[in-house]
Amino acid sequence: MEIATVKGSAEKKAASGDRLRYLGLWDTYGPLLTETQREICELYFLCDLSLSEIAEEKCVSKQSVSDALKKSRELLDSYEEKLHVKRDSDAYSLAVSDMMTRVVRALGDFAGTHPEFSQEMAAIADMVCVGEVIDLDQEE
């Protein structure tokens, strides 16, 4: 009995990961889908409606919703396979995040060895963390 629970939990986790992956693909490539496909994906991925609920909302059969969702997933996969926009965007975001982490650590290290600059380093770290642009021409 417990094994079934673990298996069910693993399946739910996999389904959740799959859902998040397609949500990201839909966010990237959604405009390339037809209006109907976009609406069905939006109701499914963003509003978390079931196939039956979407069918009722759209006044169509559950099977047509399932078919449209399947076709949309295939298209999203195809676009990503050919264009790699999401993969490249994710890699870029990860690289920027890593770089920002290193900058904040370096600022902290510098402030630790030069306490007289700790306030300035903390202010710079705050700007880096919230993505503010530093105006180097600004007068004090």
C-alpha positions in Angstrom: 0.0 0.0 0.0 2.8 2.4 0.9 4.6 1.6 -2.4 1.6 2.8 -4.4 1.6 6.1 -2.5 5.3 6.6 -3.3 4.7 5.7 -6.9 1.7 8.0 -7.1 3.7 10.8 -5.5 6.6 10.3 -8.0 4.1 10.4 -10.9 2.5 13.6 -9.5 6.0 15.1 -9.2 6.8 14.1 -12.8 3.5 15.5 -14.0 4.1 18.7 -12.2 7.5 19.1 -13.7 6.1 18.3 -17.1 3.4 20.9 -16.6 6.0 23.5 -15.6 8.1 22.7 -18.6 5.2 23.2 -20.9 4.1 26.4 -19.1 7.6 27.8 -19.8 7.4 26.7 -23.5 3.9 28.2 -23.8 5.2 31.4 -22.3 8.0 31.5 -24.9 6.2 30.1 -28.0 2.5 30.7 -27.2 2.1 33.5 -29.7 3.0 31.0 -32.5 -0.1 28.8 -31.6 -3.5 29.4 -33.0 -6.0 31.4 -30.9 -7.9 28.3 -29.8 -4.7 26.5 -28.9 -3.5 29.5 -26.8 -6.8 29.7 -25.0 -6.9 26.0 -24.2 -3.2 26.1 -23.0 -3.9 29.2 -20.9 -6.9 27.5 -19.2 -5.0 24.3 -18.7 -1.5 25.7 -17.6 -2.3 29.0 -16.0 -5.8 28.5 -14.7 -5.2 24.9 -13.8 -8.6 23.7 -15.2 -9.2 20.1 -16.0 -9.9 18.9 -19.5 -13.6 18.5 -18.5 -13.7 22.1 -17.2 -12.1 23.4 -20.3 -14.5 21.4 -22.5 -17.5 22.9 -20.6 -16.0 26.4 -20.8 -15.4 26.2 -24.5 -18.6 24.2 -25.3 -16.6 21.4 -27.0 -16.0 17.7 -26.2 -13.4 16.6 -23.7 -11.7 14.7 -26.5 -11.3 17.8 -28.6 -9.7 19.6 -25.7 -7.4 16.7 -25.2 -6.5 16.6 -28.9 -5.9 20.4 -29.0 -3.7 20.2 -25.9 -1.7 17.3 -27.3 -1.2 19.1 -30.7 -0.2 22.3 -28.8 2.4 20.3 -26.7 3.8 18.8 -29.9 4.1 22.2 -31.5 5.7 23.7 -28.5 8.2 20.8 -28.4 8.9 21.3 -32.1 9.5 25.0 -31.8 11.9 24.5 -28.9 13.7 21.7 -30.8 14.2 24.0 -33.8 14.7 27.4 -32.2 16.1 26.7 -28.7 14.9 30.1 -27.4 13.8 28.8 -24.0 17.0 26.7 -23.5 19.2 29.7 -24.5 17.1 32.1 -22.3 17.4 29.7 -19.3 21.1 29.3 -19.8 21.5 33.1 -20.1 19.5 33.7 -16.9 21.5 31.1 -15.0 24.8 32.7 -16.2 23.6 36.1 -15.1 22.4 34.8 -11.8 25.8 33.1 -11.2 27.6 36.3 -12.2 25.5 38.4 -9.8 26.1 36.0 -7.0 29.9 36.2 -7.5 29.7 40.0 -7.6 27.8 40.2 -4.4 30.2 37.8 -2.7 33.2 39.8 -4.0 31.6 43.0 -2.6 31.1 41.2 0.8 34.7 40.0 0.8 36.0 43.5 0.0 33.8 45.1 2.7 35.1 42.5 5.1 38.7 43.4 4.4 38.0 47.1 4.1 35.4 47.9 6.8 35.6 51.6 6.0 33.8 50.9 2.7 31.2 48.5 4.2 28.3 50.9 3.8 29.2 51.6 0.2 29.6 47.9 -0.6 26.3 47.1 1.0 24.6 49.8 -1.0 26.1 48.5 -4.2 25.2 44.9 -3.3 21.6 46.1 -2.8 21.6 47.7 -6.2 23.0 44.6 -7.8 20.4 42.4 -6.2 17.4 44.4 -7.2 18.7 45.2 -10.7 19.0 48.9 -10.3 21.2 50.7 -12.8 24.1 52.6 -11.2 24.5 56.1 -12.7 28.3 56.6 -12.6 27.9 60.3 -13.7 25.7 61.1 -10.7 27.3 63.7 -8.4 27.3 63.2 -4.7 
